[in-house]
Amino acid sequence: MTIFDRFRRVKTPPLHVAIDEGTGPVVVLVHGIASSSVTFENLIPLITDRHRVIAVDLLGFGESLAPESATFTIEEHVEALEDTLDALRLRHPFVLVGHSMGSLIASRYAATNRKRVSKLVLVSPPVYMNPEALGDPVERAAMGLYLKAYEFLRTNQNFTMRNAAMLARISPIKNVLEVNARNWKAFVLSLQNSIESQTTVSDIASVTVPVEIIYGALDPFLMPGGLRIVEQMRLVTVHKVDASDHLVRKRLARVVAVAIG
């Protein structure tokens, strides 16, 4: 992004910095859709003894603001992250960790801010693409079903809120999933404009630092076809964690901590 682009675009508000603790090389944590920095509660204690850990709430989620004009594209999410990290005046390249939708945002940030990131760690990344881009008919059909399911969620507010509340009650991480009236617009538009419409494969291909991908073997949001394309890239290392799902539970957190270094 050039200085002229910064002046032309509508200013996004700074993100809420929920956590800034520890000393050492910086690690920035970016959560996923309908969540907040609590996503990383099992990871943070494993890395603050050797890192300065910064966790933000994404635009429209957690304690971060949601501008009326926001459309919650990947570009807007990245711009808000850029502005927030610029304000922190980090002097050296940092490890950038993204979970779920946060991994898509982190990939775009790393692709467009190459001198800022020393390593990219993507946790449970939902790497989706146009079904027609997949050669395997089974994977093509599966991708189409994922996209139809997401369309159903964002067009049926009562159903989505009711089931999100039910899942939140049984989640082992308190408040890890929040879909409510306050963040409904951010949820719907982020789902449509940042997850359903994404360029993550090309973003990861543009990254010039090591990329560590960690995912659970039981992750229901994983798309094998997209992951298979990414894991063939030269800087990418993939870690599959048995008996783990989409959340950053303790088992998955330990693998992420090792990947961070």
Backbone bond lengths (Angstrom), bond angles and torsions (degrees), N, CA, C in turn:
res aa  C-N    CA-C-N  psi(-1)  N-CA   C-N-CA  omega(-1)  CA-C   N-CA-C  phi
1 M - - - 1.468 - - 1.516 109.86 -
2 T 1.341 117.03 129.67 1.456 121.34 179.41 1.526 109.96 -86.40
3 I 1.332 115.28 166.88 1.463 119.88 178.80 1.527 111.03 -63.56
4 F 1.351 116.90 -30.69 1.453 120.49 178.63 1.532 110.97 -68.87
5 D 1.334 117.06 -36.85 1.461 120.61 177.14 1.521 110.83 -62.20
6 R 1.328 116.60 -37.33 1.457 120.73 -179.15 1.524 111.50 -64.91
7 F 1.338 116.45 -37.78 1.460 119.98 179.70 1.532 111.72 -73.45
8 R 1.343 116.95 -32.73 1.456 120.65 -176.27 1.528 112.69 -74.26
9 R 1.318 118.05 -36.72 1.455 120.64 -173.53 1.531 112.02 -77.24
10 V 1.332 114.56 156.20 1.454 120.47 175.49 1.530 108.21 -70.60
11 K 1.305 115.91 132.65 1.461 120.83 -175.90 1.527 110.83 -68.95
12 T 1.318 117.24 126.52 1.450 120.87 173.76 1.520 108.32 -87.61
13 P 1.329 118.20 147.37 1.461 119.25 178.62 1.518 110.56 -70.65
14 P 1.326 117.52 154.54 1.463 119.20 177.43 1.527 110.18 -65.14
15 L 1.306 115.24 148.97 1.464 120.14 177.95 1.524 109.89 -78.28
16 H 1.316 114.82 153.94 1.462 119.95 174.59 1.527 109.23 -72.74
17 V 1.321 116.30 123.42 1.464 121.10 175.72 1.525 106.74 -89.14
18 A 1.324 115.65 101.85 1.458 120.97 -173.52 1.521 112.21 -78.49
19 I 1.324 115.59 -32.05 1.469 120.27 -177.03 1.512 109.03 -139.77
20 D 1.313 116.43 133.12 1.458 123.29 171.82 1.516 106.13 -148.88
21 E 1.321 116.00 91.98 1.458 120.30 -174.15 1.524 110.67 -147.17
22 G 1.320 115.10 163.38 1.453 121.09 -177.76 1.515 111.41 87.76
23 T 1.328 116.21 169.90 1.460 122.03 178.15 1.520 109.22 -132.72
24 G 1.336 114.68 155.40 1.454 120.61 -179.62 1.512 110.74 118.45
25 P 1.331 117.91 -166.61 1.464 121.29 177.87 1.523 110.80 -55.13
26 V 1.318 116.09 143.17 1.466 120.97 -172.98 1.524 111.96 -81.70
27 V 1.324 114.84 139.15 1.468 123.42 170.72 1.527 107.33 -123.26
28 V 1.325 117.03 126.05 1.467 121.97 178.49 1.522 108.73 -107.86
29 L 1.331 115.92 128.98 1.465 122.24 -176.46 1.526 110.41 -110.59
30 V 1.341 115.92 129.05 1.460 122.01 -177.91 1.533 108.71 -124.96
31 H 1.336 116.51 116.90 1.463 121.31 -175.91 1.530 111.79 -80.72
32 G 1.318 115.69 -178.01 1.455 120.97 -177.53 1.514 113.82 -103.81
33 I 1.318 116.21 -169.72 1.460 123.14 -175.97 1.530 110.90 -64.99
34 A 1.341 115.63 144.86 1.460 122.84 176.45 1.524 112.89 57.38
35 S 1.320 116.33 31.83 1.457 120.18 -179.23 1.526 109.07 -138.51
36 S 1.315 115.74 -159.58 1.466 121.67 179.85 1.520 107.70 -160.85
37 S 1.309 115.98 -169.26 1.461 120.29 -177.94 1.530 112.84 -64.20
38 V 1.343 118.71 -15.00 1.469 120.43 178.09 1.526 111.08 -63.36
39 T 1.328 117.09 -16.87 1.469 121.73 174.99 1.522 111.62 -46.95
40 F 1.323 115.94 -35.19 1.471 120.92 -170.17 1.527 113.65 -103.10
41 E 1.321 117.90 20.78 1.469 119.03 -175.03 1.528 112.74 -63.32
42 N 1.334 117.94 -27.39 1.470 119.84 177.32 1.520 113.06 -83.62
43 L 1.331 116.92 -19.08 1.456 121.22 -178.50 1.519 112.70 -88.45
44 I 1.305 116.86 -41.35 1.474 121.05 -171.87 1.530 113.21 -55.35
45 P 1.344 120.22 -45.18 1.476 118.83 179.73 1.528 113.83 -63.21
46 L 1.333 116.78 -19.86 1.469 120.34 -178.16 1.525 112.95 -82.09
47 I 1.335 118.34 -13.36 1.470 119.71 -172.91 1.524 114.34 -127.11
48 T 1.340 119.08 -10.71 1.466 119.40 -177.37 1.521 113.47 -72.29
49 D 1.330 117.77 -12.88 1.470 118.94 177.67 1.529 112.34 -74.12
50 R 1.331 117.01 -15.12 1.465 119.68 -177.67 1.532 112.85 -135.77
51 H 1.342 117.85 2.55 1.458 121.52 -178.50 1.523 111.06 -138.60
52 R 1.326 116.00 151.85 1.455 121.19 163.51 1.529 105.88 -84.64
53 V 1.309 117.10 118.79 1.462 122.17 -173.66 1.525 109.50 -108.01
54 I 1.327 115.29 123.93 1.459 122.63 179.16 1.526 108.04 -118.62
55 A 1.329 116.59 123.72 1.462 121.39 177.55 1.520 108.99 -123.21
56 V 1.317 116.52 130.16 1.466 121.76 -178.30 1.527 110.14 -112.40
57 D 1.337 115.15 160.20 1.462 121.46 168.21 1.519 107.11 -99.47
58 L 1.319 117.04 129.30 1.459 120.84 -177.66 1.523 112.57 -67.32
59 L 1.298 115.55 160.84 1.462 123.78 178.83 1.532 110.31 -50.41
60 G 1.348 115.34 120.47 1.457 120.02 177.65 1.511 115.43 86.32
61 F 1.336 118.50 -2.97 1.459 121.84 -177.90 1.531 110.63 -125.18
62 G 1.326 115.29 162.06 1.455 119.07 -178.04 1.522 110.29 57.74
63 E 1.326 116.14 -128.83 1.463 120.99 -179.88 1.528 112.45 -102.27
64 S 1.315 117.64 11.59 1.460 120.54 177.35 1.531 110.51 -84.47
65 L 1.321 114.73 150.59 1.457 121.16 -177.76 1.534 111.47 -75.51
66 A 1.341 114.50 162.24 1.462 121.51 176.82 1.524 108.00 -129.89
67 P 1.328 119.01 99.81 1.466 120.70 -179.95 1.524 111.54 -59.98
68 E 1.319 116.31 146.03 1.462 121.00 178.68 1.525 111.48 -58.31
69 S 1.327 115.83 -34.97 1.468 120.36 -175.57 1.522 113.55 -84.21
70 A 1.320 117.72 -4.15 1.469 120.55 -174.73 1.520 112.01 -65.99
71 T 1.318 115.53 139.80 1.462 121.46 174.23 1.523 111.38 -113.06
72 F 1.333 117.36 -1.69 1.461 124.29 171.84 1.530 113.17 56.65
73 T 1.318 114.54 41.81 1.458 119.58 171.07 1.526 109.05 -76.41
74 I 1.315 115.76 167.65 1.460 119.38 176.82 1.529 109.91 -60.99
75 E 1.329 116.32 -33.92 1.470 120.28 179.40 1.521 110.94 -64.21
76 E 1.331 117.31 -42.96 1.464 119.75 179.31 1.520 111.85 -66.06
77 H 1.313 116.53 -42.24 1.464 119.26 177.78 1.534 110.40 -61.06
78 V 1.309 116.88 -42.23 1.467 120.37 -179.95 1.523 110.88 -67.27
79 E 1.336 117.30 -41.10 1.467 120.41 178.98 1.517 111.28 -60.33
80 A 1.329 117.10 -42.27 1.458 120.69 178.49 1.525 110.64 -64.63
81 L 1.328 116.75 -39.61 1.461 120.61 177.28 1.523 110.82 -66.32
82 E 1.325 116.98 -43.29 1.463 120.99 177.64 1.520 111.46 -57.78
83 D 1.313 116.96 -48.94 1.464 121.08 -177.64 1.526 110.92 -62.37
84 T 1.316 116.42 -40.53 1.459 120.75 -178.89 1.524 111.52 -66.74
85 L 1.318 116.76 -44.98 1.464 120.07 -179.40 1.527 111.06 -71.17
86 D 1.335 117.33 -33.90 1.465 120.09 175.36 1.527 110.51 -60.58
87 A 1.345 116.03 -40.63 1.464 120.63 -179.13 1.523 112.02 -65.91
88 L 1.326 117.10 -25.78 1.467 121.05 178.77 1.531 112.35 -79.09
89 R 1.337 116.00 -11.73 1.470 122.78 175.45 1.540 111.80 53.03
90 L 1.307 115.16 51.76 1.466 119.92 177.60 1.518 109.19 -70.15
91 R 1.312 116.87 128.98 1.465 121.09 -171.06 1.518 113.80 -85.93
92 H 1.308 117.56 -25.48 1.462 120.53 -174.26 1.532 110.21 -125.89
93 P 1.331 116.89 158.04 1.471 119.75 175.18 1.522 111.02 -56.60
94 F 1.312 116.29 145.98 1.463 121.59 -174.20 1.526 110.77 -125.97
95 V 1.324 115.11 162.76 1.464 121.67 172.98 1.529 107.37 -82.29
96 L 1.317 115.92 128.00 1.462 121.33 -179.29 1.525 108.73 -110.49
97 V 1.333 115.36 122.37 1.461 121.76 -177.31 1.524 108.65 -116.14
98 G 1.316 117.25 127.27 1.454 121.40 176.50 1.506 111.08 -124.91
99 H 1.335 116.19 139.43 1.463 120.98 176.75 1.524 109.59 -113.38
100 S 1.332 117.05 133.45 1.459 122.92 176.75 1.532 110.19 54.02
101 M 1.340 119.66 -124.08 1.460 118.96 178.56 1.519 111.53 -58.79
102 G 1.328 116.56 -29.68 1.461 119.82 176.79 1.513 112.72 -60.87
103 S 1.337 117.32 -27.04 1.464 120.16 177.21 1.523 111.02 -71.44
104 L 1.333 116.99 -30.92 1.462 120.52 176.39 1.530 110.04 -69.63
105 I 1.330 115.87 -42.04 1.468 121.16 177.79 1.521 109.96 -65.50
106 A 1.328 116.86 -43.63 1.458 121.14 179.72 1.529 111.13 -62.76
107 S 1.327 117.29 -37.77 1.464 120.54 178.87 1.518 111.48 -63.95
108 R 1.340 116.55 -43.84 1.462 119.32 178.28 1.533 110.86 -66.44
109 Y 1.332 116.62 -40.49 1.466 119.52 178.42 1.529 109.90 -60.06
110 A 1.326 117.17 -47.64 1.462 121.03 -177.89 1.523 111.61 -65.19
111 A 1.342 116.83 -33.31 1.470 120.77 179.78 1.522 111.86 -70.81
112 T 1.340 116.88 -29.30 1.468 120.88 -175.03 1.529 113.20 -106.62
113 N 1.331 116.85 -5.75 1.473 121.70 177.93 1.531 108.44 -131.75
114 R 1.311 115.48 59.95 1.463 120.64 -168.16 1.523 113.91 -62.21
115 K 1.318 118.04 -30.07 1.463 120.37 -178.04 1.519 112.94 -82.51
116 R 1.331 116.91 -8.45 1.456 120.08 -176.65 1.519 113.01 -90.45
117 V 1.340 117.53 -24.32 1.464 121.51 -170.71 1.527 110.62 -109.78
118 S 1.336 116.62 132.15 1.467 121.53 178.36 1.525 111.85 -96.50
119 K 1.309 116.99 -26.82 1.466 122.02 177.61 1.526 107.89 -157.21
120 L 1.334 115.65 145.21 1.455 121.83 178.60 1.524 108.42 -114.84
121 V 1.328 116.20 124.12 1.467 121.43 179.56 1.523 108.13 -118.31
122 L 1.324 116.55 116.51 1.463 122.48 -176.66 1.524 109.21 -109.98
123 V 1.328 115.85 119.32 1.458 121.69 -176.37 1.526 109.35 -109.90
124 S 1.323 115.82 124.64 1.473 121.87 179.80 1.525 112.23 51.56
125 P 1.329 118.04 52.44 1.470 119.33 -175.27 1.531 112.35 -77.52
126 P 1.341 118.76 125.35 1.469 121.61 175.76 1.527 109.96 -84.57
127 V 1.311 116.27 82.98 1.467 121.30 -176.81 1.526 108.65 -84.27
128 Y 1.333 115.94 99.22 1.450 121.80 -178.03 1.532 110.13 -112.03
129 M 1.320 114.75 161.90 1.462 120.57 179.81 1.519 109.16 -155.96
130 N 1.308 115.72 175.12 1.460 120.45 176.00 1.534 108.78 -60.38
131 P 1.336 118.09 126.83 1.472 119.84 -178.82 1.522 113.36 -52.47
132 E 1.332 117.00 -32.41 1.464 120.00 -177.64 1.524 112.29 -67.24
133 A 1.358 116.64 -15.56 1.468 119.92 179.08 1.524 112.26 -80.46
134 L 1.330 117.06 -8.69 1.455 121.67 -178.81 1.523 110.28 -97.48
135 G 1.327 116.05 129.47 1.457 120.76 -177.24 1.512 113.77 -77.71
136 D 1.328 117.00 -34.44 1.460 121.14 -178.41 1.529 109.67 -74.53
137 P 1.342 117.92 123.00 1.473 120.03 -177.34 1.526 113.38 -62.78
138 V 1.330 117.85 -32.22 1.467 120.70 178.21 1.527 110.24 -67.73
139 E 1.337 116.39 -45.24 1.461 119.84 178.82 1.527 110.89 -67.98
140 R 1.333 116.70 -34.54 1.459 120.39 177.82 1.530 110.22 -63.47
141 A 1.319 116.74 -42.49 1.465 120.69 178.65 1.522 110.88 -67.24
142 A 1.337 116.39 -40.78 1.465 120.42 179.71 1.518 111.41 -62.82
143 M 1.331 116.22 -41.18 1.457 119.99 179.21 1.524 110.38 -63.50
144 G 1.312 116.66 -40.77 1.452 120.59 177.68 1.522 111.88 -62.42
145 L 1.333 117.13 -36.75 1.459 120.69 179.04 1.529 111.42 -68.81
146 Y 1.342 116.96 -39.16 1.471 120.52 176.28 1.530 109.78 -57.57
147 L 1.314 116.35 -48.30 1.459 120.67 -176.29 1.527 111.49 -66.20
148 K 1.319 117.12 -37.02 1.465 120.24 177.13 1.525 110.74 -67.22
149 A 1.334 116.29 -37.88 1.466 120.25 178.64 1.526 110.81 -63.98
150 Y 1.336 116.54 -41.41 1.459 119.62 179.02 1.519 111.19 -67.06
151 E 1.325 116.83 -37.46 1.456 119.93 176.73 1.532 110.32 -62.59
152 F 1.320 116.55 -39.35 1.462 120.60 177.98 1.526 110.64 -63.20
153 L 1.322 117.44 -43.39 1.467 121.06 -178.60 1.519 111.86 -61.44
154 R 1.320 116.66 -42.21 1.469 118.29 -175.38 1.528 112.89 -83.82
155 T 1.311 117.76 -6.80 1.466 119.80 177.08 1.528 112.02 -109.50
156 N 1.323 117.30 5.19 1.463 121.99 178.67 1.527 108.99 -133.08
157 Q 1.314 114.98 79.49 1.458 121.56 -171.37 1.529 113.42 -59.94
158 N 1.315 117.92 -47.95 1.467 120.28 -177.17 1.524 111.21 -62.33
159 F 1.333 116.03 -45.28 1.471 120.23 178.60 1.522 110.75 -59.36
160 T 1.333 116.89 -46.58 1.461 121.44 -175.99 1.520 111.64 -66.24
161 M 1.322 117.04 -45.09 1.466 119.76 179.77 1.527 111.20 -65.03
162 R 1.314 117.04 -42.20 1.461 120.89 -178.54 1.525 111.20 -62.87
163 N 1.326 116.82 -44.87 1.459 119.72 -178.25 1.526 112.10 -75.11
164 A 1.332 117.51 -31.77 1.461 120.12 175.30 1.522 110.31 -64.42
165 A 1.328 117.14 -40.58 1.456 121.09 178.66 1.524 111.01 -64.14
166 M 1.336 116.07 -39.11 1.463 120.05 178.46 1.532 110.90 -64.45
167 L 1.328 116.38 -45.54 1.465 120.14 178.94 1.526 111.63 -64.64
168 A 1.337 116.30 -36.87 1.466 120.18 179.77 1.524 110.86 -62.75
169 R 1.324 116.59 -37.20 1.478 120.21 -178.15 1.517 112.03 -65.34
170 I 1.328 117.51 -31.31 1.468 119.33 -177.00 1.528 112.50 -100.35
171 S 1.338 116.89 1.42 1.465 119.70 -179.52 1.523 110.74 -72.08
172 P 1.338 117.91 141.83 1.467 120.43 177.75 1.533 112.91 -73.97
173 I 1.330 117.35 -12.31 1.465 121.58 178.51 1.524 107.36 -111.47
174 K 1.317 116.89 114.16 1.464 121.61 -175.41 1.523 111.04 -63.71
175 N 1.325 116.00 134.07 1.471 123.87 177.00 1.528 113.78 63.47
176 V 1.333 117.79 20.91 1.462 119.98 -179.08 1.523 111.90 -73.85
177 L 1.338 116.56 -19.65 1.459 120.87 179.10 1.523 108.89 -130.68
178 E 1.332 115.94 118.22 1.462 121.31 -179.96 1.530 109.70 -136.00
179 V 1.308 116.27 112.91 1.466 121.91 172.52 1.515 105.72 -125.48
180 N 1.325 116.31 109.51 1.453 120.63 -175.23 1.533 109.72 -142.88
181 A 1.309 115.60 -177.14 1.469 119.76 -177.81 1.522 111.32 -61.79
182 R 1.317 117.31 -35.03 1.465 120.36 -178.07 1.523 112.34 -64.98
183 N 1.330 117.48 -42.86 1.469 119.01 -174.58 1.533 113.24 -107.17
184 W 1.355 116.96 12.90 1.465 119.48 -176.72 1.528 111.90 -58.79
185 K 1.335 117.00 -46.29 1.461 119.91 179.85 1.527 110.58 -60.91
186 A 1.325 116.65 -44.77 1.469 120.30 178.89 1.519 110.80 -62.25
187 F 1.329 116.80 -39.11 1.463 121.21 179.13 1.526 111.53 -64.48
188 V 1.324 115.58 -51.91 1.463 120.56 -175.67 1.527 111.43 -62.95
189 L 1.328 116.51 -48.51 1.463 119.63 -176.54 1.528 111.99 -72.82
190 S 1.328 117.96 -33.77 1.468 119.72 175.37 1.522 110.88 -65.98
191 L 1.324 115.80 -40.21 1.467 120.02 177.79 1.521 110.51 -62.02
192 Q 1.319 115.79 -45.60 1.462 120.38 -176.97 1.525 112.08 -74.06
193 N 1.331 117.02 -45.07 1.468 121.30 -169.37 1.520 115.14 -97.08
194 S 1.337 117.54 -13.62 1.464 119.07 -179.06 1.525 113.57 -119.40
195 I 1.335 117.02 -23.66 1.471 119.73 179.95 1.524 111.25 -106.76
196 E 1.332 116.75 -54.57 1.461 118.93 179.58 1.531 111.14 -65.03
197 S 1.319 116.54 -38.72 1.470 121.22 175.76 1.517 107.46 -107.30
198 Q 1.312 117.19 105.49 1.464 120.71 -176.59 1.516 111.07 -144.32
199 T 1.312 114.28 158.98 1.475 121.44 177.23 1.525 109.77 -126.79
200 T 1.318 115.57 37.06 1.467 120.38 -172.22 1.523 112.79 -62.19
201 V 1.325 117.45 -37.75 1.468 119.36 -179.62 1.524 110.95 -60.12
202 S 1.329 116.92 -47.29 1.466 119.26 179.09 1.523 111.62 -70.72
203 D 1.336 117.99 -32.09 1.464 120.16 177.22 1.525 110.55 -63.74
204 I 1.331 117.19 -47.45 1.467 120.15 179.78 1.525 110.28 -63.83
205 A 1.327 117.00 -36.54 1.466 120.34 178.16 1.524 111.92 -63.44
206 S 1.344 116.92 -24.55 1.466 121.44 -178.63 1.524 112.94 -87.83
207 V 1.324 117.18 -11.03 1.460 120.67 -177.35 1.527 109.58 -73.07
208 T 1.326 115.69 139.30 1.470 120.54 -174.76 1.524 113.03 -111.05
209 V 1.335 117.49 12.20 1.464 121.65 178.61 1.524 108.56 -121.26
210 P 1.341 118.25 167.19 1.465 119.45 178.27 1.525 112.03 -58.24
211 V 1.337 114.96 139.96 1.466 121.80 178.92 1.528 108.16 -120.75
212 E 1.322 115.77 120.96 1.464 121.55 177.06 1.521 107.82 -107.67
213 I 1.324 117.00 125.02 1.464 121.84 178.22 1.519 108.34 -112.84
214 I 1.330 116.16 125.45 1.462 122.03 179.70 1.520 108.79 -122.96
215 Y 1.319 117.21 128.94 1.457 119.46 178.47 1.525 110.02 -146.33
216 G 1.327 115.17 155.78 1.450 121.03 179.29 1.517 111.81 -87.31
217 A 1.315 116.00 142.72 1.464 120.73 -179.60 1.527 111.97 -63.20
218 L 1.339 117.46 -21.22 1.462 122.05 -177.85 1.527 112.19 -104.92
219 D 1.312 117.54 17.46 1.462 121.52 -177.39 1.528 110.23 -69.90
220 P 1.347 118.06 115.95 1.470 119.55 -178.26 1.528 113.92 -76.82
221 F 1.340 117.58 -11.51 1.461 120.50 -177.68 1.532 112.66 -98.44
222 L 1.321 116.06 1.20 1.453 120.69 -178.40 1.525 110.58 -75.38
223 M 1.322 116.38 137.23 1.467 122.03 175.41 1.526 107.86 -112.58
224 P 1.339 118.86 102.55 1.467 121.19 -174.31 1.520 113.95 -55.62
225 G 1.331 118.35 -36.94 1.460 120.51 -177.79 1.519 111.85 -62.08
226 G 1.325 117.11 -45.23 1.459 120.70 178.75 1.514 112.11 -66.82
227 L 1.337 116.02 -41.80 1.463 120.00 -179.76 1.523 111.02 -64.34
228 R 1.323 117.16 -38.25 1.459 120.94 -178.75 1.531 111.74 -62.97
229 I 1.322 116.81 -36.98 1.467 120.10 177.21 1.516 110.83 -65.56
230 V 1.350 116.41 -44.41 1.468 121.37 -176.39 1.524 111.45 -68.14
231 E 1.329 117.71 -40.22 1.461 119.83 -173.76 1.537 112.54 -69.32
232 Q 1.326 117.98 -11.11 1.460 121.02 176.64 1.532 112.89 -85.78
233 M 1.312 117.49 -6.07 1.463 121.06 -179.08 1.516 109.94 -73.72
234 R 1.325 116.34 149.35 1.470 121.30 -166.47 1.529 114.40 -66.81
235 L 1.321 120.18 -28.86 1.459 121.88 -176.77 1.522 113.09 -98.19
236 V 1.335 116.63 4.83 1.466 121.10 -172.27 1.524 111.29 -99.45
237 T 1.352 115.21 132.42 1.463 122.59 171.70 1.514 108.13 -121.56
238 V 1.330 116.96 131.52 1.462 121.37 -175.01 1.527 110.13 -112.88
239 H 1.340 115.52 135.91 1.466 122.53 177.93 1.525 109.05 -122.71
240 K 1.306 116.47 117.46 1.467 121.92 176.39 1.524 108.38 -98.01
241 V 1.332 116.24 126.05 1.462 120.88 -175.07 1.524 109.32 -108.59
242 D 1.317 116.33 117.20 1.459 121.12 -179.30 1.533 111.14 -66.36
243 A 1.324 115.21 153.45 1.471 122.66 176.12 1.524 112.70 56.12
244 S 1.331 116.62 32.33 1.464 121.36 178.46 1.524 109.39 -130.13
245 D 1.339 115.35 149.72 1.457 119.74 179.61 1.526 109.98 -114.77
246 H 1.327 117.58 -143.43 1.466 121.11 -174.77 1.525 112.98 -78.26
247 L 1.322 117.28 -27.35 1.465 121.07 -175.72 1.523 111.94 -77.37
248 V 1.335 114.86 156.08 1.465 120.09 176.43 1.527 108.01 -87.55
249 R 1.326 113.94 72.90 1.462 119.80 175.14 1.531 108.58 -75.70
250 K 1.320 116.34 179.83 1.466 120.31 -172.38 1.525 112.78 -61.62
251 R 1.335 117.58 -41.57 1.465 120.33 -179.17 1.531 110.56 -62.68
252 L 1.319 116.70 -46.78 1.457 120.69 179.50 1.531 110.55 -66.64
253 A 1.333 116.65 -38.23 1.464 121.14 -179.05 1.518 111.40 -60.86
254 R 1.317 117.61 -37.72 1.464 120.22 179.64 1.526 111.92 -64.51
255 V 1.319 117.07 -38.18 1.464 120.51 178.03 1.529 110.47 -69.29
256 V 1.330 116.49 -39.57 1.455 120.63 177.96 1.525 110.09 -63.09
257 A 1.321 117.43 -41.95 1.460 121.48 -179.82 1.525 111.63 -60.54
258 V 1.330 116.82 -40.05 1.466 121.04 177.66 1.529 109.87 -66.49
259 A 1.316 116.87 -40.56 1.465 120.89 -179.66 1.530 111.10 -64.67
260 I 1.333 116.64 -36.23 1.459 120.36 177.84 1.524 110.54 -64.08
261 G 1.324 115.97 -39.98 1.475 119.97 176.79 1.520 113.21 96.99
